[in-house]
Amino acid sequence: MRAGEEKIYIDPVTREPLRLVDEVRKGDEIISGALVNSAGHRHEIRDGVPDLVYPYELPAVDAEALQKYEERADAYDRYLPLTFSTYGEDEEAVRNAMIDKLDLKPNSIVLETGAGTGRDSEIIARRLGANGKLYIQDLSPSFLAKNLERMHGVDARVEPALANGYYLPFADNTFDAYYHFGGINAFGDIKRAYAEMARVVKPGGKVVVGDESMPPWLRNTEFGRVLMNSNPEFVYPLELDKLPVEARKTRLEWIIGGVFWVIDFVVGEGEPKADFDFPIPGVRGGTHRTRYFGQLEGVTPEAKRMAQEARAKTGKSMHQWLDEVVREAAKRDLGQKD
Ligand SMILES: C[S@@+](CC[C@H](N)C(=O)[O-])C[C@H]1O[C@@H](n2cnc3c(N)ncnc32)[C@H](O)[C@@H]1O
């Protein structure tokens, strides 16, 4: 961890700044020490890597994922190429195409979560210049250690940390781009993970996320059944309803034999905006706003038929006719004059 980074990291749950204590430095690198929150919790820094994982006691689903990955760290890079060669895909080309979607500039500040052994991290880092920076994070110390070995040959500035993909230890609007591939299906809180992406990426920044899932239209084919039988991870659904409301220009692509999805979006602010106030032509009339916010109570079928006849006779829209009738009756009963 480079000296000064203690000002970038925040407590992943309270989001308060952290205090660096007991630090041991080598040049401008902080080799060990701790980042402490106001309640006194110590996020230890070991071998230059801060441990910012929260919850301190992981939920069972994440604890199991962590154990699984810790056990597989040595074999991962040996077998991973099969994920691509099964479908005749070129891993380097596929990963580069995903990273293209980040729209990186040499000075981009990028976060990668679930970065694993760095098969994408290396590609991202090589696209950054001296003013760019890549934060690589993972839950698994063994995977992160392998990632850092791979990063030895890379010039770009890389900052590693242990962190949970759905409790990010960064202030709002910190990054130009966010990347994750391959772990989100099993995260303990996927909706929170997406909300965190939208929180830490600046408005206008890019998010690129992908994982495996047999698409719904292939689940009952021989192709789908064979693959899901061998690898239960293909059974995970793609849950689009978990995306954040801030997602704009959202695109979905099915890649790697059509059995992995990759979603990219631009981070917006709050809900999308639209004009709710222009008069809508036609018999019903009104605006989007009056139709949604101006509803009153229902009437008898007879009163409805009479209202429709009267409206037709006047040639007004139903909105205009009703609005006038209601106003007149309300003024009369309230004793108001024009
Ligand atoms: C299948 S690997 C993918 C690694 C890498 N992105 C790649 O494409 O090769 C999934 C990674 O996600 C990490 N992971 C799993 N759950 C996580 C969580 N809740 N937060 C952060 N990382 C997590 C695992 O430790 C593992 O390194």
The ligand as an SDF file (V2000), in Angstrom:
LIG
                    3D

 27 29  0  0  0  0  0  0  0  0999 V2000
  -14.1760  -17.3110  -10.6970 C   0  0  0  0  0  0  0  0  0  0  0  0
  -13.0650  -16.2390   -9.8990 S   0  0  0  0  0  0  0  0  0  0  0  0
  -12.8260  -15.0160  -11.1500 C   0  0  0  0  0  0  0  0  0  0  0  0
  -11.5040  -14.3570  -11.0280 C   0  0  0  0  0  0  0  0  0  0  0  0
  -11.1510  -13.3820  -12.1410 C   0  0  0  0  0  0  0  0  0  0  0  0
  -12.0600  -12.2400  -12.1570 N   0  0  0  0  0  0  0  0  0  0  0  0
  -11.1210  -14.0550  -13.4850 C   0  0  0  0  0  0  0  0  0  0  0  0
  -11.9240  -13.6740  -14.3680 O   0  0  0  0  0  0  0  0  0  0  0  0
  -10.3180  -14.9480  -13.6760 O   0  0  0  0  0  0  0  0  0  0  0  0
  -14.0850  -15.3870   -8.7160 C   0  0  0  0  0  0  0  0  0  0  0  0
  -13.2940  -14.4720   -7.7800 C   0  0  0  0  0  0  0  0  0  0  0  0
  -14.2070  -13.7210   -6.9850 O   0  0  0  0  0  0  0  0  0  0  0  0
  -13.7370  -13.6990   -5.6440 C   0  0  0  0  0  0  0  0  0  0  0  0
  -14.8900  -13.4750   -4.7670 N   0  0  0  0  0  0  0  0  0  0  0  0
  -15.8700  -14.3290   -4.4290 C   0  0  0  0  0  0  0  0  0  0  0  0
  -16.7650  -13.7470   -3.6150 N   0  0  0  0  0  0  0  0  0  0  0  0
  -16.3390  -12.4640   -3.4420 C   0  0  0  0  0  0  0  0  0  0  0  0
  -16.8370  -11.3390   -2.7190 C   0  0  0  0  0  0  0  0  0  0  0  0
  -17.9780  -11.3950   -1.9980 N   0  0  0  0  0  0  0  0  0  0  0  0
  -16.1610  -10.1780   -2.7940 N   0  0  0  0  0  0  0  0  0  0  0  0
  -15.0120  -10.0840   -3.5120 C   0  0  0  0  0  0  0  0  0  0  0  0
  -14.4810  -11.1170   -4.2170 N   0  0  0  0  0  0  0  0  0  0  0  0
  -15.1400  -12.2900   -4.1800 C   0  0  0  0  0  0  0  0  0  0  0  0
  -13.0560  -15.0540   -5.4550 C   0  0  0  0  0  0  0  0  0  0  0  0
  -12.1640  -15.0680   -4.3780 O   0  0  0  0  0  0  0  0  0  0  0  0
  -12.3870  -15.2390   -6.8170 C   0  0  0  0  0  0  0  0  0  0  0  0
  -11.1050  -14.6780   -6.8490 O   0  0  0  0  0  0  0  0  0  0  0  0
  1  2  1  0
  2  3  1  0
  2 10  1  0
  3  4  1  0
  4  5  1  0
  5  6  1  0
  5  7  1  0
  7  8  2  0
  7  9  1  0
 10 11  1  0
 11 12  1  0
 11 26  1  0
 12 13  1  0
 13 14  1  0
 13 24  1  0
 14 15  1  0
 14 23  1  0
 15 16  2  0
 16 17  1  0
 17 18  1  0
 17 23  2  0
 18 19  1  0
 18 20  2  0
 20 21  1  0
 21 22  2  0
 22 23  1  0
 24 25  1  0
 24 26  1  0
 26 27  1  0
M  CHG  2   2   1   9  -1
M  END
$$$$
